[in-house]
Amino acid sequence: MTALDVSRAVEAVWRIEGARIIATLAKMTGDLGLAEDVAQEAVAEALAAWPEHGVPANTGAWLTTVAKRRVIDAWRRRERLDERHRTIAHALSEATEDEWMPIEDDLLRLVFTACHPTLSRESQIALTLRVVGGLTTVEIARMLLVPVATVQARITRAKKTLAAANVPFEAPDPSEWSERLGGVLGVVYLIFTEGYAATTGSKGTRPDLADEALRLGRVIAGLLPREPDAHALVALMEFQRSRFGAREDRDGAPVLLADQDRTLWNRAQIRRGQAALDRADEAAAARRRGRGSYALQAAIAERHCVATSVDDTDWERIVVLYEALGRITPSPIVDLNRAVAVSMATGPATALRIVDDLAATERLRGSPLLPSVRGELLARLGRAEEARSEFETAASLTPNDAQRSVLERKAAALG
């Protein structure tokens, strides 16, 4: 194999197995920083060894085994090799790669550790996206709309804080779950968001991340059946994941909602989403609470999923839901999405005023979303030259190749 082939193989396995490898190592060492360091060392060794010896059949096992050996070397260097470490080293020396089997709960422990309350909310998000989501600092920075240096500093500070506080690698006591839930669900949602709309790369979606986030959400909802937000987030992810089969064509190019073949939508997954939303509503009613942010977003996604076409969609109801969401969770993204719904319910002129007001605040400065939406509205109003300029601006700001190509085609069509 060529070095390029090996590099692509390593990148692929890391995207799929990276979080579980780090989780396994963190459980072994109790040190998240060390776990990530030795995992990266194993990746470097793979890049050096696989071109000569070939890619092993069980790549995740190979990386984990090498990383564990690096951990033992580090323990030896620190002169901390107690009897427990000797036992692990002996077992590892006799184990074969095929014996490696990641423990599913380890990944959940990793999420709870990365979302420990000793960390700031910003640090929790950055660290979890890095070690659980496997995202680069550039991808995280684009997701959070902050400089790359800020993300790097947050991750470094988070690791040092966990080490200084001697935070154990474990899920919290059940009595602490509710207190920690908000941070955990927020991070799971962001991981899913990156899977739903990849910030970089040649593909518009990353199903591996979306599926991992959905799996984590289901586990959390199972652990906390009385928490409405947990069920609501699962419902939202089920609805959004149900449409993946129609969101890209055979070449991987994005397919817009109006052009999607709705027969390709996963109806079983939509029904699971509806059941999860019902459970969320029941849990909220039991606590005498209204719908929260995730439930409102899920309700919006459900309106799309049950509609037979874009024209058949209940846009007026979606506008109302976005208005409620904006009051609970004020956000420029919510305002922008509300503008899109308004354009479908009452026309593009009203929506354009909302978008222009939002642009004046510069809260989405540097994001391709606002010029993209503005371009759509201007095109519908017949202002082709202005629309083309907005699409070109959006394309220049878009790091994802697939999404950029869509915007470039829209601009060209107005040329």
Disulfide bonds with the S-S distance in Angstrom:
none
